[in-house]
């Protein structure tokens, strides 16, 4: 096996290039300039989204909610090969990577900018280091002439005026671990476009309007409580009137105090008469527009309105679906990033299989779903166990149905038939001979087990 791995490592790049060379596509896609935002508009939207996240509480809450549900309690990379798993653990926790902390920042940036750019560099030992580059610094993306989905290079704005840094796109076929490459992931991207769109892009105008409306309401309430005292009296001269005004300004009456005057003075109060009976409904309408654009219900934005618990739970269904889709996209991004680092490590370590399967384990979106799925699985499992004991379904079908009611997808390892397993065949014969709900006895240890022990 060592000789085989060494030979494969030496000729892997040439073999992959010969087998996976991209053919000359016979079609030509629409130029990206016709589907992407103009550069000046994209830069302005990215800056406005960042400013809104910094200054607007609603914008920060929307971005934070997405990361809280997408990342949740964290993610875990799982590789089939033990050597690949050991490397991924070291790479994930490396002090120069700190991926466990950075994934929250990456998720926030993905929501704000709509795309992520990862700069990948490797040292002489094959350890890769990942740095996220702000989307606002990428001025241009080069693609193949006949296919815009094949990105070839990225232009990063340099600190020096008028200069750009060009990074080559990561190519899994002809990648050189000694070179720095860049990976690009995008969301909210229409077909025929290269750049992604921010989740906050359609909300910016409404976030600004809501902020202006709320500021006007605060000013309105402030001015509504303002008032002036007007003192009317007969003064013999302007000097006498000015002296009286100076005296009152030096010691104005405090609220709740008693003021005694003679008939020569008359005191009145002037305050603004500002009526705004429809202000509450106007603000709620703007907030509804923001919630609809973000894909979250109003009670997620501290606006219970008149919704009951039942309607709130029903409104959370589409929101959880949205977060679930984003979680799948984010998991696939991490998978591709981990595979790239794993392939680079395999060029230096022959014990690592560069084609080892890598998956991402994420946290559940809602604990309430787990409780409902547990009840459904428990109620349905008894029926499926009875069908399995009577020989009406096999083990593969039993596991498939149980995983389906549990809301999970059964892997190939769980659904493989156990035809070559002697213990399984013996247990199957015992189940077929016994009744539904009977207990099984292990002939080797004598241990008695229930049906649920399959």
Secondary structure by P-SEA (a helix, b strand, c coil): caaaaaaaaaaaaaaaaaccccccccccccccccccccaaaaaaaaaaaaaaaaccaaaaaaaaaaaaaacccbbbbbbccaaaaaaaaaaaaccccccccaaaaaaaaaaaccbbbbbbbbccccbbbbbbccccccccccccccccccccbbbbbcccccbbbbbbccccccccccbbbbbbbbccccccccbbbbccccaaaaaaaaaaaaaaaaaaaaaaabbbbbbbbbbccaaaaaaaaaaaaaccccccbbbbbcccbbbbbbbbbccccaaaaaaaaaaaaaaaaaccccccccccccccaaaaaaaaaaaaaaaaaaaaaaaaaaaaaaaaaaaaaaacccccccccbbbbbbccccaaaaaaaaaaaaaaaaaaaaaaaaccccaaaaaaaaaaaacccccccccccccccaaaaaaaaaaaaccccbbbbccccccccccccc
